[in-house]
Amino acid sequence: MTESKQKKETKRKERPSKPKAQKDVPKAAPRVEPRAEATEKIVYVGQKPVKNYVIACLLSFNAGSNPIVIKARGRAICKAVDTVELLRRAFLKDSRLQSIAISTEQVTREGNRKANVSTIEITVTRP
């Protein structure tokens, strides 16, 4: 044998063998929490595409959340409105708008400047 083959064989022999998983041991069952009947889910709208927020709302409804609150600030308000309209017109035609709340938050920017930022909260329910 050449020296390189001998080195490879010794490396293989020196490696510790991995312990094999026991097949007879049952795995622990996932913990299931009881669902509340009227849980509320909040979806914060930001810079991602509108379809991501629509999918998040659909997943929340399928998980049992009712109602869903969609919140946005500043320039993301138009995406929040688009999300709700797409959700209502294309995916969940039986959904209803429960409430729309608008407000203004005062935030501190760089250099201790204060600025007013508009916010919106849209609550969507499903019968």
Contacts in CASP RR format, 6 or more apart in sequence:
PFRMAT RR
TARGET T0000
AUTHOR 0000-0000-0000
METHOD contacts of the structure
MODEL  1
MTESKQKKETKRKERPSKPKAQKDVPKAAPRVEPRAEATEKIVYVGQKPV
KNYVIACLLSFNAGSNPIVIKARGRAICKAVDTVELLRRAFLKDSRLQSI
AISTEQVTREGNRKANVSTIEITVTRP
35 64 0 8 1.000
38 66 0 8 1.000
38 67 0 8 1.000
39 64 0 8 1.000
39 65 0 8 1.000
39 66 0 8 1.000
40 65 0 8 1.000
40 66 0 8 1.000
40 67 0 8 1.000
40 68 0 8 1.000
40 69 0 8 1.000
41 60 0 8 1.000
41 63 0 8 1.000
41 65 0 8 1.000
41 68 0 8 1.000
41 69 0 8 1.000
42 68 0 8 1.000
42 69 0 8 1.000
42 70 0 8 1.000
42 71 0 8 1.000
43 53 0 8 1.000
43 56 0 8 1.000
43 57 0 8 1.000
43 60 0 8 1.000
43 68 0 8 1.000
43 69 0 8 1.000
43 70 0 8 1.000
43 71 0 8 1.000
43 83 0 8 1.000
44 71 0 8 1.000
44 72 0 8 1.000
45 53 0 8 1.000
45 70 0 8 1.000
45 71 0 8 1.000
45 72 0 8 1.000
45 76 0 8 1.000
45 79 0 8 1.000
45 80 0 8 1.000
45 83 0 8 1.000
46 72 0 8 1.000
46 76 0 8 1.000
46 79 0 8 1.000
47 76 0 8 1.000
50 79 0 8 1.000
50 82 0 8 1.000
50 83 0 8 1.000
50 86 0 8 1.000
51 86 0 8 1.000
53 70 0 8 1.000
53 79 0 8 1.000
53 80 0 8 1.000
53 83 0 8 1.000
54 83 0 8 1.000
54 86 0 8 1.000
54 87 0 8 1.000
54 91 0 8 1.000
57 68 0 8 1.000
57 70 0 8 1.000
57 83 0 8 1.000
57 87 0 8 1.000
57 124 0 8 1.000
58 87 0 8 1.000
58 91 0 8 1.000
58 92 0 8 1.000
60 68 0 8 1.000
61 68 0 8 1.000
61 92 0 8 1.000
61 126 0 8 1.000
66 125 0 8 1.000
66 126 0 8 1.000
67 98 0 8 1.000
67 123 0 8 1.000
67 124 0 8 1.000
67 125 0 8 1.000
67 126 0 8 1.000
68 123 0 8 1.000
68 124 0 8 1.000
68 125 0 8 1.000
69 121 0 8 1.000
69 122 0 8 1.000
69 123 0 8 1.000
69 124 0 8 1.000
70 80 0 8 1.000
70 83 0 8 1.000
70 84 0 8 1.000
70 121 0 8 1.000
70 122 0 8 1.000
70 123 0 8 1.000
70 124 0 8 1.000
71 80 0 8 1.000
71 119 0 8 1.000
71 120 0 8 1.000
71 121 0 8 1.000
71 122 0 8 1.000
72 79 0 8 1.000
72 80 0 8 1.000
72 119 0 8 1.000
72 120 0 8 1.000
73 105 0 8 1.000
73 117 0 8 1.000
73 118 0 8 1.000
73 119 0 8 1.000
73 120 0 8 1.000
74 117 0 8 1.000
74 118 0 8 1.000
74 119 0 8 1.000
77 118 0 8 1.000
77 119 0 8 1.000
77 120 0 8 1.000
80 120 0 8 1.000
80 122 0 8 1.000
81 120 0 8 1.000
81 122 0 8 1.000
84 97 0 8 1.000
84 122 0 8 1.000
84 124 0 8 1.000
87 95 0 8 1.000
87 124 0 8 1.000
88 95 0 8 1.000
88 97 0 8 1.000
88 124 0 8 1.000
92 126 0 8 1.000
94 126 0 8 1.000
94 127 0 8 1.000
95 124 0 8 1.000
95 125 0 8 1.000
95 126 0 8 1.000
96 124 0 8 1.000
96 125 0 8 1.000
96 126 0 8 1.000
96 127 0 8 1.000
97 122 0 8 1.000
97 123 0 8 1.000
97 124 0 8 1.000
97 125 0 8 1.000
98 123 0 8 1.000
98 124 0 8 1.000
98 125 0 8 1.000
99 121 0 8 1.000
99 122 0 8 1.000
99 123 0 8 1.000
100 120 0 8 1.000
100 121 0 8 1.000
100 122 0 8 1.000
100 123 0 8 1.000
101 120 0 8 1.000
101 121 0 8 1.000
101 123 0 8 1.000
102 118 0 8 1.000
102 119 0 8 1.000
102 120 0 8 1.000
102 121 0 8 1.000
103 118 0 8 1.000
103 119 0 8 1.000
103 121 0 8 1.000
104 116 0 8 1.000
104 117 0 8 1.000
104 118 0 8 1.000
104 119 0 8 1.000
105 116 0 8 1.000
105 117 0 8 1.000
105 119 0 8 1.000
106 114 0 8 1.000
106 115 0 8 1.000
106 116 0 8 1.000
106 117 0 8 1.000
107 114 0 8 1.000
107 115 0 8 1.000
107 116 0 8 1.000
107 117 0 8 1.000
108 114 0 8 1.000
108 115 0 8 1.000
109 115 0 8 1.000
END
